[in-house]
Amino acid sequence: MKRQLGGCGSWFGKNAWRLSLLKYLPEKMPIYEYRCAQCAHKFELLVLRTSAVPVCPSCDSQNMEQLLSGFAVNSEGTRQTSIDKARRSYKASGQRRDEQVAAVEYEKKERAEHGGE
C-alpha cells in the first residue's frame, strides 16, 4: 500500500504550516571565496543575482579564480564529539602528567615550608 504525500495522516499533512513558512525565509546568501590571479589576494564575497562581476579589493583586477570552500557542520552531537576527543587527547598527553607532577611537588613544598598545615 502506497502512502500519499498530501494526506492528513502524512508528515506533510500534519506539518503543512511549517512548509508554508518557507516563503518567509530570506534568500540564500551565497558567500564565495576568490583568489586574485594578479596579486594572489584571497577574499570572500557575498554574490547575489544582482551583484556585479567580482573585483579584487587589493588591486581592482577582475581576473578572479573561484576557490572551493569547505563548510562547517555544527550540532550538539558534533560539538560533544569534539569535546570528548579533546578530553581523551588531553588525558593521554604528557602535559596532563606534567601538571599533576607539578601540583604534587608544589603541595609537598608548601607543606614543608608551612609545617604541614
Residue, then its C-alpha position, 0 to 999 in steps of 0.5 A: m500500500k502506497r502512502q500519499l504525500g498530501g494526506c492528513g495522516s502524512w508528515f506533510g499533512k500534519n506539518a503543512w504550516r511549517l512548509s508554508l513558512l518557507k516563503y518567509l525565509p530570506e534568500k540564500m546568501p551565497i558567500y564565495e571565496y576568490r583568489c586574485a590571479q594578479c596579486a594572489h589576494k584571497f577574499e570572500l564575497l557575498v554574490l547575489r543575482t544582482s551583484a556585479v562581476p567580482v573585483c579584487p579589493s587589493c588591486d581592482s583586477q577582475n581576473m578572479e579564480q573561484l576557490l572551493s570552500g569547505f563548510a562547517v557542520n555544527s550540532e550538539g552531537t558534533r560539538q560533544t564529539s569534539i569535546d570528548k576527543a579533546r578530553r581523551s587527547y588531553k588525558a593521554s598527553g604528557q602535559r596532563r602528567d606534567e601538571q599533576v607532577a607539578a601540583v604534587e611537588y608544589e603541595k609537598k613544598e608548601r607543606a614543608e615550608h608551612g609545617g604541614e598545615 
